[in-house]
């Protein structure tokens, strides 16, 4: 079984006949890579001087800092952590005791040295996580699934790992690299979703089938236990092995926002009868429901963005009466939920600042706020420590940070007072004299759109400040006010101190999840331009308030955020002085044929349907470019960048956009492609520092008038 050789079902070619840049879609073709290396050399010769190298070194210092918080995950008696630093660029998977973790210098037991593994095997492995097998009550954790990417992409090799010997199990489970998902079904079987040969992948390139593989058997001969339609995104099976609450759950991911969930009962899949827009989770005796649209059930309306629950057995037996736990208001949205043994912790956003609520099932799911010390504009993350351990059953972690507030990790016990700080990260830049403000811009259709502004208290409102806007606006992903030493050093407090210090702006535009599903749906498919109108409205508001002028305004975005700034480049070029467009979608005529693009049809629409292409073309930068060129419009300077090993979006849309602009003679257009790193654009801290420094240095020079290009 070689899942790396499998390919999604072939579909008709939708390339437009006049597109001269199709040859750049040959990701590893010699001609295409020669073109990439040529553009890389040009960009590096232009940008990578002593100033750039100083910034790169400063950012690497942040990323490799030994005094970062080693974020833990508890399993049994140990606290696990994955760590990268200067001496271990690929990283260490390690564990320690609670007493040791609390100390200033924990004594870590190294389970896996990824650098040593890569050197021994001659493969540039990137650690992609681990899943531990729950042992019998009272027994120690012994086995794990370790996931390793050969190039930083989404495809991973999976291997069985022995936690006691700190080594891979000889003759144990092992599957070759693929977009594989594995679930333990006891110590001697896996549920595996991967490429098993012809017909086993969806059109999105993800697993279409799931098999149950027993130890010592041929995976290719294992029985298929679950499958989905090839047009859907993926199939997966998960297992909760909690004693007394064992559930085997199959999920048909139809698209990013529609799923069907079934539970295994007496050898057959029993569907959870809810509309496909209702997200379903299973926890012990409870089903959790998160509808993306208003849901009518048993005469009761569960509003979009709510959280409701029902007993598993009763619901499967036909009692479809959900109990509401959380109902949003226009300013509030649910972000996450985590069970302790006796409570449910909820993280919500209120006008894009975090709050934590506690629900008590024994009191009819009554909600109360978790009392936390802290100010406004914070990003909070809360989760159970280990509900299965009686000693930590109702303990929780709390991570708090803000734009100017370095992260802290605290631990508390519900009902036992305020959480206690365990570890904190020192400041990575001097925030003296800086402040955070929140403003609202009015978009083209009258919608008020929030944004955060971080900059000097005594900021001059004369239009001369270098301002960097960041945004995303898609897939119900929320952009929150978290700490970034990189932003601090690369933009807010550059060294040496410039005449004008930078201002950082985080845009909370539609398409995201800051105000729940309705905020996301407002920029879906044909409504996608609302997100771009929101971003443009914030840009205009910054100018109207006297913070900056277009020549001093930069914008950055990655992935769907790359599509966002690609639209700024082609729809609103007059608003910006510089654009950094990373790992982007840009050719929306071809995106469903490239990498995992077919899985995003629910977000953007299907360009193979004429009625969809009619509106998609309106936000396809690769095609809008023709209109902008014909109008003779001035473009902002732009850096377009990607990664060869990105198997999610892929590098080809970035390549083609840069080639098209360069051939058209557009000045100030640069391209850079990392030859490794996956969709993140980097697979270790050195690569991350290089990528970040390239982007920030380019933008800074462009908008402060220091450009040497």
C-alpha positions as CSV (number, residue, x, y, z in Angstrom):
1,X,0.0,0.0,0.0
2,X,1.7,3.2,-1.2
3,X,-0.6,6.1,-0.3
4,X,1.8,8.6,-1.7
5,X,1.2,7.3,-5.2
6,X,-2.6,7.5,-5.0
7,X,-4.2,10.5,-6.6
8,X,-7.7,11.9,-6.4
9,X,-10.1,11.0,-9.2
10,X,-9.3,12.7,-12.5
11,X,-11.6,15.6,-13.4
12,X,-11.9,17.6,-16.6
13,X,-9.3,20.2,-17.2
14,X,-10.6,23.7,-16.6
15,X,-7.6,25.7,-17.6
16,X,-8.4,28.6,-19.8
17,X,-6.8,28.2,-23.2
18,X,-4.9,31.5,-23.1
19,X,-3.2,30.8,-19.8
20,X,0.6,30.8,-20.6
21,X,1.7,29.9,-17.1
22,X,0.3,26.4,-16.8
23,X,3.8,24.9,-16.9
24,X,4.4,26.4,-13.5
25,X,1.8,24.0,-12.1
26,X,4.4,21.2,-12.5
27,X,5.4,21.6,-8.9
28,X,8.7,19.6,-9.1
29,X,9.3,20.0,-12.8
30,X,12.8,21.2,-13.6
31,X,11.7,24.2,-15.7
32,X,9.4,25.4,-13.0
33,X,12.0,24.9,-10.2
34,X,14.6,26.8,-12.3
35,X,12.1,29.7,-12.6
36,X,11.6,29.5,-8.8
37,X,15.4,29.5,-8.1
38,X,15.8,32.5,-10.4
39,X,13.2,34.5,-8.6
40,X,14.5,33.5,-5.2
41,X,18.0,34.7,-6.2
42,X,16.6,38.1,-7.3
43,X,14.6,38.6,-4.1
44,X,17.4,37.6,-1.8
45,X,19.9,39.8,-3.7
46,X,17.5,42.8,-3.3
47,X,16.5,42.2,0.3
48,X,19.0,40.0,2.3
49,X,21.5,42.6,3.4
50,X,22.9,43.4,6.9
51,X,19.6,45.0,8.0
52,X,17.6,42.0,7.0
53,X,20.1,39.6,8.7
54,X,19.9,41.6,11.9
55,X,16.1,41.3,11.9
56,X,16.2,37.6,11.1
57,X,18.6,37.0,14.0
58,X,16.3,38.9,16.3
59,X,13.3,37.0,15.3
60,X,15.1,33.6,15.6
61,X,16.0,34.7,19.1
62,X,12.3,35.0,19.9
63,X,11.4,31.7,18.3
64,X,14.3,29.8,20.0
65,X,14.1,31.4,23.4
66,X,14.8,29.0,26.2
67,X,12.4,30.8,28.5
68,X,9.3,30.2,26.4
69,X,6.5,28.4,28.2
70,X,6.7,24.6,27.4
71,X,3.0,24.0,26.9
72,X,2.1,20.7,28.5
73,X,-0.5,17.9,27.9
74,X,-1.1,15.5,30.7
75,X,-1.5,11.7,30.2
76,X,-1.3,9.5,33.3
77,X,1.5,10.5,35.5
78,X,3.4,12.6,33.0
79,X,3.2,16.0,31.3
80,X,4.2,15.8,27.6
81,X,5.6,18.6,25.5
82,X,7.1,19.1,22.0
83,X,10.0,21.6,22.0
84,X,12.3,23.2,19.4
85,X,15.3,25.4,20.1
86,X,18.6,26.3,18.6
87,X,20.2,23.0,19.6
88,X,17.2,21.0,18.5
89,X,15.8,22.7,15.4
90,X,13.6,19.7,14.5
91,X,12.6,19.2,18.1
92,X,12.3,16.9,21.0
93,X,9.2,15.1,22.1
94,X,9.6,14.8,25.9
95,X,7.8,14.3,29.2
96,X,8.3,15.0,32.9
97,X,6.5,14.9,36.3
98,X,4.3,17.7,37.7
99,X,6.8,18.4,40.4
100,X,9.6,18.7,37.8
101,X,7.4,20.7,35.4
102,X,6.7,23.3,38.1
103,X,10.4,23.9,38.7
104,X,12.5,26.5,37.0
105,X,14.6,23.8,35.3
106,X,12.4,20.7,34.6
107,X,14.1,17.4,34.2
108,X,12.8,16.2,30.9
109,X,12.8,12.6,29.7
110,X,13.3,12.7,25.9
111,X,11.1,10.2,24.1
112,X,12.0,11.2,20.5
113,X,14.8,13.3,19.2
114,X,13.6,14.2,15.7
115,X,17.0,15.7,14.7
116,X,18.7,12.4,15.5
117,X,16.0,10.4,13.8
118,X,16.3,12.5,10.6
119,X,20.0,12.1,10.6
120,X,19.8,8.4,11.2
121,X,17.2,7.7,8.5
122,X,18.3,10.3,5.9
123,X,14.8,11.9,5.8
124,X,14.1,15.5,6.7
125,X,11.4,14.5,9.2
126,X,9.0,17.1,10.7
127,X,7.1,16.0,13.9
128,X,3.4,16.3,13.3
129,X,2.0,15.1,16.6
130,X,1.2,11.9,18.6
131,X,-1.9,10.1,19.9
132,X,-1.6,8.0,23.0
133,X,-3.5,4.7,23.6
134,X,-5.6,4.9,26.7
135,X,-4.5,2.1,29.0
136,X,-6.7,0.0,31.4
137,X,-7.5,1.8,34.6
138,X,-4.5,2.0,36.9
139,X,-2.0,1.0,34.2
140,X,0.6,3.4,32.8
141,X,0.4,4.8,29.2
142,X,2.5,2.5,27.1
143,X,1.8,3.0,23.3
144,X,1.4,5.9,21.0
145,X,1.0,6.8,17.3
146,X,3.7,9.1,16.2
147,X,3.1,11.2,13.0
148,X,6.0,12.3,10.9
149,X,5.9,14.5,7.8
150,X,8.8,13.9,5.3
151,X,8.8,17.5,4.1
152,X,6.6,19.6,6.4
153,X,3.4,19.0,4.3
154,X,0.1,17.5,5.4
155,X,1.0,14.0,4.3
156,X,2.4,12.0,7.3
157,X,4.0,8.6,8.0
158,X,2.5,7.0,11.1
159,X,4.4,4.6,13.4
160,X,3.7,2.8,16.6
161,X,5.8,4.1,19.5
162,X,6.6,2.5,22.9
163,X,6.6,5.1,25.7
164,X,8.5,2.8,28.1
165,X,11.4,2.0,25.8
166,X,11.3,5.4,24.1
167,X,11.5,3.8,20.7
168,X,9.4,2.6,17.8
169,X,7.9,-0.8,18.2
170,X,9.8,-3.5,16.2
171,X,7.4,-5.0,13.7
172,X,4.7,-2.7,15.0
173,X,2.1,-0.7,13.1
174,X,3.5,1.5,10.4
175,X,2.0,3.2,7.4
176,X,3.7,5.2,4.6
177,X,3.2,8.9,4.1
178,X,-0.2,10.0,3.2
179,X,-3.0,12.3,4.4
180,X,-3.6,9.6,7.0
181,X,-5.9,9.5,10.1
182,X,-5.6,6.8,12.7
183,X,-7.6,5.9,15.8
184,X,-6.6,3.2,18.3
185,X,-9.2,0.4,18.8
186,X,-7.6,-1.3,21.7
187,X,-3.9,-2.2,21.9
188,X,-3.9,-4.4,18.8
189,X,-6.1,-2.6,16.2
190,X,-6.3,0.7,14.3
191,X,-9.0,2.4,12.4
192,X,-7.2,3.8,9.5
193,X,-8.3,6.4,6.9
194,X,-5.7,6.7,4.2
195,X,-5.0,6.0,0.5
196,X,-5.6,2.3,-0.1
197,X,-5.3,2.4,-3.9
198,X,-7.6,3.3,-6.7
199,X,-10.9,4.9,-5.6
200,X,-9.8,5.3,-2.0
201,X,-9.4,9.1,-2.1
202,X,-11.9,11.9,-2.5
203,X,-11.6,14.6,-5.1
204,X,-10.0,16.7,-2.4
205,X,-7.2,14.2,-2.0
206,X,-8.2,13.0,1.5
207,X,-9.2,9.5,2.5
208,X,-12.6,8.3,1.3
209,X,-12.6,5.0,3.1
210,X,-11.7,3.7,6.6
211,X,-10.5,0.2,7.4
212,X,-9.9,-1.6,10.6
213,X,-6.4,-3.0,10.7
214,X,-5.4,-5.7,13.2
215,X,-1.9,-6.3,14.4
216,X,0.1,-8.6,12.1
217,X,-2.3,-8.4,9.2
218,X,-1.9,-6.9,5.7
219,X,-3.5,-3.4,5.7
220,X,-4.5,-3.9,2.0
221,X,-6.6,-6.9,3.0
222,X,-8.2,-5.3,6.0
223,X,-12.0,-4.9,5.8
224,X,-13.5,-1.5,4.8
225,X,-15.8,-0.3,7.7
226,X,-16.8,3.1,6.5
227,X,-16.8,5.1,3.2
228,X,-18.1,8.4,1.8
229,X,-19.0,9.8,-1.6
230,X,-15.9,10.8,-3.6
231,X,-17.3,14.4,-3.9
232,X,-17.2,14.8,-0.1
233,X,-14.0,15.9,1.7
234,X,-13.1,12.9,3.9
235,X,-14.1,10.0,6.0
236,X,-12.8,9.4,9.5
237,X,-13.5,7.2,12.5
238,X,-12.6,8.1,16.1
239,X,-12.8,6.0,19.3
240,X,-13.4,7.1,22.9
241,X,-12.2,4.3,25.1
242,X,-13.3,5.8,28.4
243,X,-14.5,2.9,30.6
244,X,-18.3,2.8,30.6
245,X,-18.6,5.3,27.8
246,X,-16.9,3.6,24.8
247,X,-18.0,5.2,21.5
248,X,-16.8,4.5,18.0
249,X,-17.8,7.4,15.9
250,X,-17.8,7.8,12.1
251,X,-17.8,11.2,10.4
252,X,-18.7,11.9,6.8
253,X,-17.2,15.3,6.2
254,X,-19.3,16.5,3.3
255,X,-17.6,19.9,3.2
256,X,-16.0,22.3,5.7
257,X,-19.4,23.1,7.2
258,X,-21.6,20.0,6.7
259,X,-21.1,16.6,8.2
260,X,-23.0,13.4,9.0
261,X,-22.1,11.6,12.3
262,X,-22.9,8.0,13.1
263,X,-22.1,5.8,16.1
264,X,-21.3,2.1,16.0
265,X,-24.0,0.1,17.8
266,X,-24.1,-3.7,17.7
267,X,-22.1,-3.8,14.5
268,X,-23.9,-1.2,12.5
269,X,-23.6,2.6,12.1
270,X,-26.5,4.4,13.7
271,X,-26.8,8.0,12.4
272,X,-27.2,11.0,14.7
273,X,-30.3,12.5,13.1
274,X,-29.6,16.2,12.8
275,X,-29.3,18.5,9.9
276,X,-25.8,18.4,8.3
277,X,-25.0,22.0,9.4
278,X,-25.1,20.9,13.0
279,X,-21.7,19.9,14.3
280,X,-21.8,16.9,16.5
281,X,-19.3,15.8,19.2
282,X,-19.6,12.9,21.6
283,X,-18.3,13.0,25.2
284,X,-19.0,10.2,27.6
285,X,-22.9,10.2,28.0
286,X,-23.4,13.4,26.1
287,X,-23.9,14.5,22.5
288,X,-22.9,18.1,21.9
289,X,-24.5,20.1,19.1
290,X,-23.3,23.3,17.5
291,X,-25.6,24.4,14.7
292,X,-24.3,26.8,12.0
293,X,-27.9,27.8,11.2
294,X,-31.0,28.0,13.3
295,X,-32.1,24.4,14.1
296,X,-35.7,23.4,14.7
297,X,-35.9,20.2,16.8
298,X,-39.0,18.9,18.7
299,X,-40.6,22.3,18.5
300,X,-37.6,24.1,19.9
301,X,-35.3,26.5,18.0
302,X,-31.6,26.2,18.7
303,X,-30.1,29.4,17.3
304,X,-27.0,29.4,15.1
305,X,-23.9,29.5,17.1
306,X,-25.4,27.9,20.2
307,X,-24.3,24.9,22.1
308,X,-26.8,22.3,23.1
309,X,-26.6,18.8,24.6
310,X,-28.6,15.6,24.8
311,X,-27.9,12.2,26.3
312,X,-26.4,9.8,23.7
313,X,-28.7,6.8,24.3
314,X,-31.9,8.8,24.6
315,X,-31.2,10.8,21.4
316,X,-30.3,7.7,19.4
317,X,-33.5,6.1,20.7
318,X,-35.6,9.0,19.2
319,X,-35.8,11.6,21.9
320,X,-34.5,14.6,19.9
321,X,-35.0,17.2,22.5
322,X,-31.7,19.1,23.0
323,X,-31.0,21.1,26.1
324,X,-29.5,24.6,25.5
325,X,-26.2,25.3,27.2
326,X,-25.0,28.5,25.5
327,X,-26.9,30.9,23.3
328,X,-25.0,33.8,21.7
329,X,-26.1,37.4,21.4
330,X,-25.1,39.8,18.6
331,X,-21.8,40.7,20.4
332,X,-20.8,37.2,21.6
333,X,-19.7,34.0,20.0
334,X,-18.6,30.5,21.2
335,X,-15.1,29.6,20.4
336,X,-14.3,26.3,22.3
337,X,-15.7,23.8,24.8
338,X,-13.7,21.5,27.1
339,X,-15.1,19.0,29.7
340,X,-13.6,18.4,33.1
341,X,-15.0,15.5,35.0
342,X,-18.0,17.4,36.4
343,X,-18.2,20.7,34.4
344,X,-18.0,22.1,30.9
345,X,-15.6,25.1,30.2
346,X,-16.6,27.4,27.4
347,X,-14.4,30.1,25.8
348,X,-16.4,32.9,24.2
349,X,-15.6,36.2,22.5
350,X,-17.4,39.4,23.4
351,X,-16.5,42.0,20.8
352,X,-13.4,39.9,20.1
353,X,-12.1,39.8,23.7
354,X,-12.1,36.4,25.5
355,X,-14.3,35.3,28.4
356,X,-14.6,32.0,30.1
357,X,-17.9,30.4,31.3
358,X,-18.5,27.3,33.4
359,X,-21.5,25.1,32.8
360,X,-22.7,22.7,35.5
361,X,-24.6,19.6,34.2
362,X,-25.8,18.7,37.7
363,X,-27.5,22.1,38.0
364,X,-29.3,22.0,34.6
365,X,-26.2,23.3,32.7
366,X,-26.4,26.6,34.6
367,X,-23.7,29.0,33.4
368,X,-21.4,31.2,35.5
369,X,-18.3,33.2,34.6
370,X,-14.9,31.9,35.6
371,X,-13.4,34.7,37.6
372,X,-10.1,35.6,36.1
373,X,-7.8,38.5,36.9
374,X,-6.9,40.5,33.7
375,X,-7.7,43.5,31.7
376,X,-9.5,44.2,28.4
377,X,-8.5,42.9,25.0
378,X,-7.1,39.5,26.1
379,X,-6.9,36.2,24.3
380,X,-7.8,33.4,26.7
381,X,-7.4,29.6,26.1
382,X,-8.9,27.2,28.6
383,X,-8.9,23.4,28.7
384,X,-9.2,20.4,31.1
385,X,-5.9,19.1,32.6
386,X,-6.9,15.4,32.8
387,X,-10.5,14.5,33.6
388,X,-9.7,10.8,33.8
389,X,-7.3,11.2,36.8
390,X,-9.3,11.5,40.1
391,X,-6.6,13.9,41.4
392,X,-7.0,16.3,38.5
393,X,-10.6,15.6,37.6
394,X,-11.8,19.2,37.7
395,X,-8.4,21.0,37.1
396,X,-8.0,23.3,34.1
397,X,-5.3,25.1,32.3
398,X,-5.6,28.8,31.5
399,X,-3.4,30.5,29.0
400,X,-3.7,34.3,28.8
401,X,-2.0,36.9,26.6
402,X,-2.7,40.2,24.9
403,X,-1.0,42.3,22.2
404,X,1.2,43.9,24.9
405,X,0.8,41.2,27.5
406,X,3.2,38.2,27.3
407,X,1.7,34.7,27.8
408,X,1.1,33.2,31.2
409,X,0.1,29.6,32.0
410,X,-2.1,29.1,35.1
411,X,-3.7,26.1,36.6
412,X,-6.9,26.0,38.7
413,X,-9.4,23.7,40.2
414,X,-13.1,24.5,39.6
415,X,-14.7,25.4,42.9
416,X,-11.3,26.1,44.6
417,X,-10.7,29.7,43.9
418,X,-8.7,31.6,41.3
419,X,-6.2,29.8,39.1
420,X,-2.5,30.0,40.1
421,X,0.2,31.1,37.7
422,X,2.5,28.2,36.9
423,X,4.8,29.7,34.2
424,X,5.1,33.0,32.3
425,X,7.0,34.2,29.3
426,X,9.1,37.4,29.6
427,X,8.5,40.3,27.3
428,X,10.2,40.0,23.9
429,X,10.0,43.7,23.2
430,X,9.7,46.9,25.2
431,X,6.0,47.8,25.3
432,X,6.6,51.0,27.3
433,X,4.6,53.8,25.7
434,X,2.5,51.5,23.6
435,X,-1.3,51.0,23.8
436,X,-4.1,48.9,22.4
437,X,-7.3,50.5,21.0
438,X,-10.3,49.0,19.4
439,X,-12.2,50.8,16.6
440,X,-15.0,50.1,14.3
441,X,-15.1,51.0,10.6
442,X,-18.2,51.2,8.5
443,X,-18.2,48.9,5.5
444,X,-19.8,49.5,2.1
445,X,-23.2,48.0,3.2
446,X,-23.2,49.8,6.5
447,X,-21.9,46.9,8.7
448,X,-19.7,48.0,11.6
449,X,-16.4,46.1,11.4
450,X,-14.1,46.0,14.4
451,X,-10.3,46.2,14.3
452,X,-7.5,46.5,16.9
453,X,-4.9,49.1,16.7
454,X,-1.5,48.7,18.5
455,X,0.9,51.6,18.6
456,X,2.4,54.5,20.5
457,X,0.3,56.4,23.1
458,X,1.4,59.7,21.6
459,X,0.7,58.6,18.0
460,X,0.8,61.5,15.6
461,X,-2.3,61.8,13.4
462,X,-0.6,63.5,10.5
463,X,-0.8,60.6,8.0
464,X,2.9,59.7,8.3
465,X,2.8,56.5,10.4
466,X,3.9,53.1,8.9
467,X,0.9,50.9,9.5
468,X,0.6,47.1,8.9
469,X,-2.8,45.5,8.5
470,X,-3.3,41.8,9.0
471,X,-6.5,39.8,8.3
472,X,-8.0,36.5,7.3
473,X,-11.8,36.6,6.9
474,X,-12.6,33.0,6.2
475,X,-13.6,29.5,7.4
476,X,-15.1,30.9,10.6
477,X,-11.6,31.5,12.0
478,X,-11.3,34.2,14.6
479,X,-8.4,36.7,14.7
480,X,-7.8,37.4,18.4
481,X,-5.6,39.9,20.4
482,X,-2.7,37.5,21.2
483,X,0.9,38.3,22.0
484,X,3.6,38.1,19.3
485,X,7.2,38.9,20.0
486,X,7.7,38.7,16.2
487,X,5.3,41.5,15.5
488,X,6.8,43.5,18.4
489,X,10.3,43.3,17.1
490,X,9.6,43.4,13.4
491,X,7.1,46.2,13.4
492,X,6.2,47.9,16.7
493,X,9.7,48.3,18.2
494,X,12.3,47.9,15.5
495,X,16.0,48.3,16.3
496,X,17.5,50.7,15.8
497,X,14.5,52.8,16.7
498,X,13.2,54.5,13.5
499,X,12.0,58.1,13.2
500,X,8.4,56.8,13.1
501,X,7.5,53.7,15.0
502,X,5.1,51.2,13.4
503,X,1.4,50.7,14.1
504,X,-0.1,47.2,13.9
505,X,-3.8,46.7,12.9
506,X,-5.7,43.4,13.2
507,X,-8.8,43.3,11.1
508,X,-11.8,41.3,12.3
509,X,-13.6,41.2,9.0
510,X,-16.6,39.1,7.9
511,X,-15.9,35.5,6.9
512,X,-14.2,34.9,10.3
513,X,-15.8,33.6,13.5
514,X,-15.5,36.6,15.7
515,X,-19.3,37.0,15.8
516,X,-20.2,33.4,15.2
517,X,-21.6,31.6,12.1
518,X,-23.6,34.6,10.9
519,X,-20.5,36.6,10.6
520,X,-18.9,33.8,8.6
521,X,-21.9,33.2,6.3
522,X,-22.0,36.9,5.5
523,X,-18.9,36.4,3.3
524,X,-19.6,33.0,1.9
525,X,-19.6,32.2,-1.8
526,X,-21.3,35.0,-3.8
527,X,-21.0,37.2,-0.6
528,X,-17.2,36.8,-0.5
529,X,-16.5,40.4,-1.6
530,X,-18.1,41.6,1.7
531,X,-14.8,40.5,3.5
532,X,-12.8,42.6,1.0
533,X,-15.0,45.6,1.4
534,X,-14.6,45.3,5.2
535,X,-10.8,45.3,4.9
536,X,-10.8,48.2,2.5
537,X,-13.2,50.1,4.8
538,X,-10.7,49.7,7.7
539,X,-7.9,50.9,5.4
540,X,-9.9,54.0,4.5
541,X,-10.8,54.5,8.2
542,X,-7.1,54.5,9.1
543,X,-6.4,57.2,6.5
544,X,-9.5,59.2,7.5
545,X,-8.4,59.2,11.2
546,X,-5.0,60.6,10.2
547,X,-3.0,57.6,11.1
548,X,-1.4,57.0,7.7
549,X,-1.6,57.5,4.0
550,X,-1.8,54.8,1.3
551,X,1.9,55.0,0.6
552,X,2.6,54.2,4.3
553,X,0.0,51.4,4.6
554,X,1.0,47.7,4.2
555,X,-1.1,44.6,4.3
556,X,-0.2,41.0,5.0
557,X,-2.1,37.7,4.8
558,X,-1.6,34.0,4.3
559,X,-3.6,31.2,2.7
560,X,-7.2,32.5,2.7
561,X,-5.6,35.7,4.0
562,X,-3.4,35.6,0.9
563,X,-6.6,35.6,-1.2
564,X,-7.7,38.6,0.9
565,X,-4.6,40.6,0.2
566,X,-4.5,39.4,-3.5
567,X,-7.9,41.1,-3.8
568,X,-6.4,44.2,-2.2
569,X,-3.7,44.1,-4.8
570,X,-6.2,43.9,-7.7
571,X,-9.4,45.4,-6.5
572,X,-8.1,48.2,-4.1
573,X,-4.5,48.9,-5.2
574,X,-4.9,52.6,-4.6
575,X,-5.3,52.0,-0.8
576,X,-1.9,50.4,-0.1
577,X,1.8,51.0,-0.5
578,X,2.9,47.4,-0.1
579,X,1.5,43.8,0.1
580,X,2.9,40.6,1.5
581,X,0.9,37.7,0.0
582,X,1.8,34.3,1.5
583,X,0.9,30.7,0.5
584,X,-2.1,32.2,-1.3
585,X,-5.2,31.2,-3.3
586,X,-5.2,33.4,-6.3
587,X,-6.4,31.5,-9.4
588,X,-9.9,30.8,-8.4
589,X,-10.7,29.2,-11.8
590,X,-8.2,26.4,-11.1
591,X,-8.2,26.2,-7.3
592,X,-10.4,23.1,-7.1
593,X,-7.9,21.3,-9.3
594,X,-4.9,22.2,-7.3
595,X,-3.8,20.4,-4.1
596,X,-6.7,20.2,-1.5
597,X,-8.7,23.0,-3.2
598,X,-11.8,20.9,-4.0
599,X,-12.5,20.7,-0.2
600,X,-13.2,24.5,-0.1
601,X,-16.1,24.6,-2.6
602,X,-18.5,25.3,0.3
603,X,-16.5,28.5,1.2
604,X,-15.9,29.9,-2.3
605,X,-18.2,28.2,-4.8
606,X,-17.5,25.7,-7.7
607,X,-15.9,27.3,-10.7
608,X,-17.0,24.4,-12.9
609,X,-20.6,25.6,-12.4
610,X,-21.2,28.6,-14.8
611,X,-23.5,30.3,-12.3
612,X,-20.8,30.0,-9.6
613,X,-17.9,31.1,-11.8
614,X,-19.9,34.3,-12.6
615,X,-19.4,35.5,-9.0
616,X,-16.1,33.7,-8.3
617,X,-14.4,35.6,-11.1
618,X,-15.2,38.8,-9.1
619,X,-12.7,37.8,-6.4
620,X,-10.2,35.8,-8.4
621,X,-7.0,38.0,-8.3
622,X,-5.4,36.1,-11.2
623,X,-8.3,37.1,-13.4
624,X,-9.0,40.5,-11.9
625,X,-5.3,41.3,-12.7
626,X,-6.3,41.6,-16.4
627,X,-8.9,44.2,-15.6
628,X,-6.5,46.2,-13.4
629,X,-3.7,46.1,-16.0
630,X,-6.1,47.2,-18.7
631,X,-7.1,50.2,-16.6
632,X,-3.4,51.2,-16.2
633,X,-3.7,51.3,-12.4
634,X,-0.7,51.8,-10.2
635,X,0.0,48.7,-8.1
636,X,1.5,48.6,-4.6
637,X,4.8,46.9,-4.3
638,X,4.2,43.2,-3.6
639,X,6.1,40.2,-2.2
640,X,4.3,36.9,-3.2
641,X,5.7,33.9,-1.4
642,X,5.0,30.2,-1.0
643,X,6.5,26.8,-0.3
644,X,7.3,24.0,-2.7
645,X,6.1,21.3,-0.2
646,X,2.8,23.0,0.6
647,X,0.3,20.2,-0.2
648,X,-2.7,22.1,1.0
649,X,-2.9,25.2,-1.2
650,X,0.3,24.5,-3.2
651,X,2.8,26.9,-4.6
652,X,1.5,27.1,-8.1
653,X,-1.1,29.9,-7.7
654,X,1.6,32.2,-6.2
655,X,4.0,31.3,-9.0
656,X,1.6,32.0,-11.7
657,X,0.4,35.3,-10.2
658,X,4.0,36.6,-9.8
659,X,4.9,35.4,-13.4
660,X,1.9,37.1,-14.9
661,X,2.7,40.4,-13.1
662,X,6.4,40.3,-13.9
663,X,5.8,39.6,-17.5
664,X,3.3,42.5,-17.7
665,X,6.1,44.8,-16.5
666,X,4.5,45.7,-13.2
667,X,7.3,47.3,-11.1
668,X,8.1,46.3,-7.5
669,X,6.9,42.7,-7.8
670,X,9.0,40.0,-6.0
671,X,8.6,36.3,-5.5
672,X,10.1,33.9,-3.0
673,X,9.4,30.2,-2.5
674,X,10.8,28.1,0.3
675,X,11.8,24.7,-1.0
676,X,10.5,23.1,2.2
677,X,8.1,23.9,5.0
678,X,4.6,22.9,3.9
679,X,1.6,25.2,4.2
680,X,3.1,27.1,7.1
681,X,6.0,28.1,4.8
682,X,8.5,26.7,7.3
683,X,9.2,23.5,9.2
684,X,11.6,24.7,11.9
685,X,12.4,28.0,13.7
686,X,15.2,28.9,11.4
687,X,13.0,28.7,8.3
688,X,10.2,30.6,10.1
689,X,12.6,33.4,11.1
690,X,13.8,33.6,7.5
691,X,10.3,33.7,6.1
692,X,9.0,36.2,8.6
693,X,12.0,38.5,8.3
694,X,11.7,38.5,4.5
695,X,8.1,39.5,4.7
696,X,8.4,42.2,7.4
697,X,11.6,43.7,6.1
698,X,10.1,44.0,2.6
699,X,7.0,45.7,3.9
700,X,8.8,48.0,6.2
701,X,11.2,49.3,3.6
702,X,8.4,49.7,1.1
703,X,6.2,51.9,3.3
704,X,8.8,54.0,5.1
705,X,10.6,55.0,1.9
706,X,13.7,52.8,2.5
707,X,13.0,50.6,-0.5
708,X,16.0,49.6,-2.5
709,X,14.0,47.9,-5.1
